[in-house]
Amino acid sequence: MTDGARTPTPRRRRGVSAGARLGIVGVVGALVLGAFVVNGLQDNMVYYHTPSEVLDVTEDRVRLGGMVADGSIDRDGGVVTFTITDGVTDVPVTYDGSTTGVFREGQGAIVEGVVSEGTFRADNLLVKHDNEYVSEDGTTYEVDEVSESQ
C-alpha cells in the first residue's frame, strides 16, 4: 500500500573517500621526497669541464679534468705548473700548494679554480688513481686486499 509518501533514501556522501585521500597524500609525499633526493644528488655531483670546453666557459669558478701531459710538470718552490690534456686541447695549469705522491705525468687529475689569460689557476688539486700499489721491488698490491688484511 502506497499512499504517495516516499521513504527517504540515504544520500550518498559526496567528496573524496578515505582511501583516495590516503592515495593523494602518498603521491604528494613521494613527489616531495623525490624532489629532495634529486636536489641532494645535484649538489653532490662533481662535474668538470674538459680542456676542450674550459676556455669557453663563462663561470667564475670551474673544475677542469683530464690527463697530466707527459713532460709538463715543473716545480718551483711551492708552485707547480703542468698541463692538463684531453688529447685534443692542452691547458696550462698553475697550482700553488702541495701535491700528493700519486700526482705524476700520465695520471688523471681534476683541478678547481679560475681561467685567467689562457692559464688555469688552480687552488685545489684532486688526483685520480687506481687501487694498485707497486712497491719499490715491483710487487703489486691491491689496496682493498691490504686494507682487509690489517
C-alpha positions in Angstrom: 0.0 0.0 0.0 1.4 3.2 -1.0 0.0 6.5 -0.1 2.3 8.5 -2.1 4.8 9.1 0.7 8.3 8.3 -0.1 10.8 6.9 2.2 13.9 9.0 2.3 16.8 7.3 0.6 20.2 7.7 2.2 22.1 10.4 0.5 25.4 9.4 -0.9 28.2 11.4 0.6 29.9 13.4 -2.0 33.6 14.0 -1.8 36.7 12.0 -1.6 36.8 8.7 0.1 39.3 7.9 2.8 41.2 5.6 0.5 41.5 8.2 -2.2 42.7 10.8 0.4 45.4 8.3 1.6 46.5 7.8 -2.0 46.7 11.5 -2.7 48.8 12.0 0.5 51.1 9.1 -0.6 51.6 10.5 -4.1 52.3 14.0 -2.8 54.7 12.6 -0.2 56.6 10.6 -2.8 56.9 13.7 -5.0 58.3 15.8 -2.2 60.7 13.0 -1.2 61.8 12.6 -4.9 62.4 16.4 -5.1 64.7 16.3 -2.0 66.6 13.3 -3.5 67.1 14.9 -6.9 68.2 18.2 -5.2 70.6 16.4 -2.9 72.2 14.4 -5.8 72.7 17.6 -7.9 74.5 19.3 -5.0 76.9 16.3 -4.7 77.6 15.7 -8.3 81.2 16.6 -9.3 81.1 17.8 -12.8 84.2 19.0 -14.6 84.9 20.5 -18.0 87.4 19.0 -20.4 90.3 21.1 -21.7 88.4 21.4 -25.0 85.5 23.0 -23.1 87.1 25.0 -20.3 88.4 28.0 -22.2 84.9 28.8 -23.5 83.3 28.6 -20.0 82.0 31.9 -18.6 81.6 30.7 -15.0 83.8 32.3 -12.3 85.0 29.0 -10.8 85.2 25.8 -12.7 86.6 22.3 -12.4 88.9 21.1 -15.2 89.6 17.4 -15.6 92.0 15.5 -17.9 95.3 13.8 -18.0 98.6 15.4 -16.8 100.6 15.7 -20.0 103.9 13.9 -20.3 106.9 16.1 -19.6 104.8 19.0 -18.3 105.4 19.0 -14.6 107.6 21.8 -13.3 108.1 22.6 -9.6 109.3 25.9 -8.4 109.2 26.1 -4.6 105.5 25.6 -3.7 104.2 26.4 -7.1 103.6 23.5 -9.6 102.9 24.1 -13.2 101.7 21.4 -15.5 99.5 20.8 -18.5 96.1 19.1 -18.5 95.1 17.5 -21.8 92.2 15.6 -23.2 94.2 14.5 -26.2 92.9 17.4 -28.3 93.5 20.6 -26.3 96.2 21.3 -23.8 95.5 23.8 -20.9 98.5 25.1 -18.8 97.8 24.9 -15.1 99.4 26.7 -12.2 98.8 25.3 -8.7 100.2 26.8 -5.6 100.0 24.0 -3.0 101.4 20.6 -2.1 100.8 17.6 -4.3 100.4 14.0 -3.2 102.8 11.2 -4.0 100.4 9.8 -6.7 100.5 13.1 -8.7 102.6 12.4 -11.8 102.6 12.6 -15.6 100.1 10.5 -17.4 97.8 10.5 -14.4 94.2 11.7 -14.3 93.6 14.9 -12.4 90.8 17.4 -11.6 91.7 20.9 -10.7 89.4 23.6 -9.3 90.0 27.3 -9.9 89.7 30.1 -12.5 90.8 30.6 -16.0 92.9 33.7 -16.4 94.6 34.8 -19.6 94.6 31.3 -21.1 96.1 29.7 -17.9 94.1 27.7 -15.4 94.9 29.0 -11.9 94.1 26.1 -9.5 93.6 26.3 -5.8 92.5 22.6 -5.4 94.0 19.5 -6.9 92.4 16.1 -7.0 94.4 13.2 -8.4 92.7 10.1 -9.9 94.4 6.9 -9.1 93.8 3.2 -9.3 93.6 0.7 -6.4 97.0 -0.8 -7.0 100.2 -0.1 -5.1 103.5 -1.1 -6.6 106.4 -1.3 -4.1 110.0 -0.4 -4.8 110.8 -4.1 -5.5 108.0 -4.2 -8.1 105.5 -6.2 -6.1 101.9 -5.1 -6.8 99.3 -5.0 -4.1 95.6 -4.3 -4.4 94.6 -1.5 -1.9 91.4 -3.4 -0.9 93.4 -6.6 -0.1 95.9 -4.6 2.0 93.2 -2.8 3.9 91.3 -6.0 4.7 94.4 -7.9 6.0 95.1 -5.2 8.6 
